[in-house]
Amino acid sequence: MNSGNSASPTGYVNMRLTFMIIIACLQAGILSPLPGFALGDSSKMVIPQIRYKGGMYKPRSPGVESLLAQIAKRTSVEVRRVPLDLQLKDKRLYRYPIIYMGGNRGFDPLSEKELNTLRHYLTYGGFLLIDDNSSKPNSPFDDSVRRMVRRLFPHTPLQRLPRNHSVFRSFYLVNQVVGRVVNKPYLEGITSKGRTVLVYSGNDLAGAWSKNKLGHWEYDMIGGGFRQREMSIRLGINIVLYALTLDYKKDMVHLPIILERLRRANSQ
């Protein structure tokens, strides 16, 4: 790690591996990973939302927490449904394997320090989901995102993710890309050294996820009904599960050994 950045990636790397082990344990029927081991709040997943200058960084306020509720309901991942807004300069950034950036307006360019921090975070295993909440094609937010990504990865442009990408089968088998709207029937992303570190949706995913405090959907779907909302939720879950297991082909090699040790520990 370079000396110019005091934060450490160890926290979110360990968290991602912890989630992988927890999921594998549950699939193998091991209810408690270790004797006397209990999962505290620090082991539960939170998805921070990135605060930036200019524009509106949180137009779909309940979106991320609503998605976390769906993840808790449908998967074995334990979550904390708490709002967490972070600036890129916040050292806590490195505790989280996935971060979310939404908006519906153009925003100020990130500083060089912010860009370096974000690049460092993504290089060391972090994952960024960007979501255009404007519901408009070629929006000012879209322009700001594309300028930011060009500066972030000047030699690696945004590209459409192919339909055989792991993000479309990390939990559900997803064969269509939608959101509250369907401006772009595809996801774009940045893939670096064999793994996708950034995914960009232009379809207002968070608008489709959002529920209010009474449990009612916050925003109407545009162009579709329940099926479109359900596909948006499934896509969101897939993106998060993909982010938690970015290097699954490499990391999964070690899981049989880990699980055998856990079985032995539980049998003693």
C-alpha positions as CSV (number, residue, x, y, z in Angstrom):
1,M,0.0,0.0,0.0
2,N,1.4,3.4,-0.8
3,S,2.3,5.8,2.0
4,G,0.1,8.5,0.8
5,N,-3.1,6.7,1.9
6,S,-3.4,5.9,5.6
7,A,-6.5,3.7,5.2
8,S,-6.1,-0.1,4.9
9,P,-8.0,-2.4,2.6
10,T,-7.6,-5.3,5.0
11,G,-11.0,-4.6,6.7
12,Y,-13.3,-5.0,3.6
13,V,-11.2,-7.8,2.2
14,N,-11.6,-9.8,5.5
15,M,-15.3,-8.8,5.5
16,R,-15.8,-10.2,2.0
17,L,-14.1,-13.5,2.8
18,T,-16.1,-13.7,6.0
19,F,-19.3,-13.4,4.0
20,M,-18.1,-16.1,1.7
21,I,-17.4,-18.5,4.6
22,I,-20.7,-17.7,6.2
23,I,-22.6,-18.4,3.0
24,A,-20.7,-21.6,2.5
25,C,-21.3,-22.7,6.1
26,L,-25.0,-22.2,5.8
27,Q,-25.1,-24.1,2.6
28,A,-23.2,-26.9,4.2
29,G,-25.6,-27.0,7.2
30,I,-23.1,-25.5,9.7
31,L,-25.2,-23.1,11.7
32,S,-22.4,-21.8,13.9
33,P,-19.1,-21.4,12.1
34,L,-17.1,-22.0,15.3
35,P,-17.9,-23.1,18.8
36,G,-18.9,-20.0,20.8
37,F,-18.7,-17.9,17.7
38,A,-21.4,-15.3,17.3
39,L,-21.9,-12.9,14.5
40,G,-22.0,-9.3,15.8
41,D,-23.1,-6.2,14.0
42,S,-19.6,-5.7,12.7
43,S,-19.9,-8.8,10.6
44,K,-23.2,-7.7,9.1
45,M,-23.2,-6.0,5.7
46,V,-23.8,-2.3,5.3
47,I,-23.7,-0.6,1.9
48,P,-22.5,3.0,2.3
49,Q,-23.7,5.7,0.0
50,I,-21.1,8.1,-1.3
51,R,-21.5,11.8,-0.6
52,Y,-20.1,14.2,-3.2
53,K,-20.2,17.9,-3.9
54,G,-22.8,19.4,-6.2
55,G,-26.0,17.8,-7.5
56,M,-28.0,15.6,-5.2
57,Y,-26.3,12.5,-3.9
58,K,-29.3,10.8,-2.3
59,P,-32.5,11.4,-4.3
60,R,-33.7,7.8,-3.5
61,S,-33.2,8.0,0.2
62,P,-34.7,4.6,1.2
63,G,-33.3,2.7,-1.8
64,V,-30.2,1.1,-0.4
65,E,-31.8,0.1,2.9
66,S,-34.8,-1.3,1.0
67,L,-32.4,-3.5,-1.0
68,L,-30.7,-4.7,2.1
69,A,-34.1,-5.7,3.5
70,Q,-34.6,-7.8,0.3
71,I,-31.1,-9.4,0.7
72,A,-31.9,-10.3,4.3
73,K,-35.2,-11.8,3.3
74,R,-34.0,-13.8,0.3
75,T,-30.4,-14.8,1.0
76,S,-28.2,-16.0,3.9
77,V,-26.3,-12.7,4.1
78,E,-26.8,-10.9,7.4
79,V,-27.3,-7.2,7.0
80,R,-27.6,-4.0,9.0
81,R,-30.4,-1.7,7.6
82,V,-28.8,1.5,8.7
83,P,-28.2,4.6,6.5
84,L,-24.5,5.3,6.1
85,D,-23.3,8.2,4.0
86,L,-19.6,8.5,3.5
87,Q,-17.3,10.9,1.8
88,L,-14.4,9.4,-0.2
89,K,-12.0,10.9,2.3
90,D,-13.5,8.9,5.2
91,K,-11.1,6.3,6.4
92,R,-14.1,4.0,7.2
93,L,-14.5,3.5,3.4
94,Y,-12.1,0.5,3.6
95,R,-14.3,-1.4,5.9
96,Y,-16.9,-2.1,3.2
97,P,-16.6,-4.4,0.2
98,I,-19.3,-2.5,-1.8
99,I,-20.3,1.2,-2.0
100,Y,-23.2,2.9,-3.8
101,M,-23.2,6.2,-5.7
102,G,-26.5,7.5,-6.9
103,G,-27.8,10.9,-8.2
104,N,-30.2,12.6,-10.5
105,R,-28.2,15.8,-11.3
106,G,-24.8,16.7,-12.5
107,F,-22.1,16.9,-9.8
108,D,-18.8,18.6,-9.2
109,P,-15.7,16.9,-10.5
110,L,-13.9,14.8,-7.8
111,S,-10.6,16.1,-6.6
112,E,-7.4,14.3,-7.5
113,K,-7.2,13.1,-3.9
114,E,-10.7,11.7,-4.1
115,L,-10.0,10.0,-7.4
116,N,-6.8,8.4,-6.0
117,T,-8.6,7.2,-3.0
118,L,-11.4,5.6,-5.1
119,R,-9.0,4.1,-7.5
120,H,-7.0,2.6,-4.6
121,Y,-10.2,1.3,-3.0
122,L,-11.2,-0.4,-6.2
123,T,-7.8,-1.7,-7.0
124,Y,-7.6,-3.5,-3.6
125,G,-10.8,-5.3,-4.0
126,G,-13.6,-2.8,-3.4
127,F,-16.6,-2.5,-5.7
128,L,-18.7,0.5,-6.8
129,L,-22.3,0.5,-8.0
130,I,-23.3,3.7,-9.8
131,D,-27.0,4.3,-10.3
132,D,-28.5,7.1,-12.4
133,N,-31.7,8.0,-10.5
134,S,-32.8,10.8,-13.0
135,S,-34.9,8.4,-15.1
136,K,-33.7,10.3,-18.2
137,P,-31.3,9.1,-20.9
138,N,-28.1,11.1,-21.4
139,S,-28.8,13.0,-18.2
140,P,-26.5,15.6,-16.6
141,F,-25.7,12.9,-13.9
142,D,-24.7,10.5,-16.7
143,D,-22.4,13.1,-18.2
144,S,-20.7,13.7,-14.7
145,V,-20.3,9.9,-14.2
146,R,-18.7,9.4,-17.6
147,R,-16.3,12.3,-17.0
148,M,-15.4,10.8,-13.6
149,V,-14.8,7.3,-14.9
150,R,-12.6,8.6,-17.7
151,R,-10.4,10.3,-15.1
152,L,-10.6,7.3,-12.8
153,F,-9.6,4.7,-15.4
154,P,-8.2,6.7,-18.4
155,H,-7.0,3.5,-20.2
156,T,-10.1,1.4,-19.4
157,P,-13.4,2.8,-20.8
158,L,-16.8,1.8,-19.7
159,Q,-18.1,-1.2,-21.6
160,R,-21.3,-3.1,-21.8
161,L,-21.3,-6.2,-19.6
162,P,-21.9,-9.3,-21.7
163,R,-24.9,-11.4,-20.9
164,N,-22.7,-14.3,-19.8
165,H,-21.1,-12.1,-17.1
166,S,-21.2,-13.6,-13.6
167,V,-23.2,-10.7,-12.3
168,F,-26.2,-12.1,-14.1
169,R,-26.0,-15.5,-12.4
170,S,-24.4,-14.8,-9.0
171,F,-27.7,-15.6,-7.2
172,Y,-30.6,-15.4,-9.6
173,L,-30.5,-16.2,-13.3
174,V,-31.2,-12.7,-14.7
175,N,-31.8,-12.3,-18.4
176,Q,-33.0,-8.7,-18.6
177,V,-31.6,-5.4,-17.3
178,V,-34.2,-3.0,-16.0
179,G,-34.8,-0.6,-13.2
180,R,-37.7,1.8,-12.4
181,V,-37.2,2.8,-16.0
182,V,-35.6,1.0,-18.9
183,N,-33.4,3.6,-20.6
184,K,-30.6,1.2,-21.2
185,P,-31.3,-2.6,-21.4
186,Y,-27.7,-3.3,-20.4
187,L,-25.2,-2.6,-17.6
188,E,-21.9,-1.0,-18.2
189,G,-18.8,-1.7,-16.2
190,I,-15.1,-1.4,-15.7
191,T,-13.2,-4.7,-15.6
192,S,-9.6,-4.6,-14.3
193,K,-7.3,-7.6,-14.2
194,G,-10.1,-10.1,-14.7
195,R,-12.6,-8.7,-12.3
196,T,-15.3,-6.1,-12.6
197,V,-14.8,-3.4,-10.1
198,L,-17.5,-0.9,-11.1
199,V,-21.0,-1.4,-12.5
200,Y,-23.1,1.5,-13.9
201,S,-26.9,1.3,-14.3
202,G,-28.8,4.0,-16.2
203,N,-32.2,2.7,-15.1
204,D,-32.8,4.1,-11.6
205,L,-32.5,0.8,-9.7
206,A,-32.9,2.4,-6.3
207,G,-36.2,3.9,-7.4
208,A,-37.5,0.4,-8.0
209,W,-36.1,-0.9,-4.6
210,S,-37.4,2.0,-2.4
211,K,-40.0,1.4,0.2
212,N,-41.2,3.9,2.7
213,K,-41.5,3.4,6.5
214,L,-45.0,2.0,6.1
215,G,-43.7,-0.7,3.8
216,H,-45.3,0.8,0.6
217,W,-43.4,1.2,-2.6
218,E,-42.1,4.8,-2.8
219,Y,-42.1,5.2,-6.6
220,D,-44.2,3.9,-9.4
221,M,-42.6,1.9,-12.1
222,I,-42.4,3.5,-15.6
223,G,-43.1,1.2,-18.5
224,G,-43.8,-1.9,-16.5
225,G,-45.4,-3.2,-13.3
226,F,-44.6,-5.8,-10.6
227,R,-42.5,-8.0,-13.0
228,Q,-40.2,-5.1,-13.8
229,R,-39.8,-4.2,-10.1
230,E,-39.1,-7.8,-9.2
231,M,-36.4,-8.0,-12.0
232,S,-34.9,-4.8,-10.6
233,I,-34.7,-6.3,-7.1
234,R,-33.2,-9.5,-8.4
235,L,-30.6,-7.6,-10.4
236,G,-29.7,-5.5,-7.3
237,I,-29.2,-8.7,-5.2
238,N,-27.1,-10.2,-7.9
239,I,-24.9,-7.2,-8.1
240,V,-24.3,-7.2,-4.3
241,L,-23.7,-10.9,-4.2
242,Y,-21.2,-10.6,-7.1
243,A,-19.4,-7.8,-5.2
244,L,-19.1,-10.0,-2.1
245,T,-17.5,-12.8,-4.1
246,L,-15.5,-10.9,-6.8
247,D,-12.6,-13.4,-6.7
248,Y,-14.8,-16.4,-6.1
249,K,-12.9,-18.7,-8.5
250,K,-9.7,-18.1,-6.6
251,D,-11.1,-17.9,-3.1
252,M,-13.4,-20.8,-3.4
253,V,-10.4,-23.1,-3.9
254,H,-9.7,-22.7,-0.2
255,L,-13.3,-23.1,1.1
256,P,-13.4,-27.0,1.2
257,I,-10.4,-26.9,3.5
258,I,-11.9,-24.2,5.7
259,L,-15.2,-26.0,5.9
260,E,-13.6,-29.3,6.8
261,R,-11.8,-27.6,9.7
262,L,-15.1,-26.0,10.8
263,R,-16.8,-29.3,10.7
264,R,-14.1,-30.9,12.9
265,A,-14.2,-27.9,15.3
266,N,-18.0,-28.3,15.6
267,S,-17.8,-32.0,16.2
268,Q,-15.4,-31.7,19.2
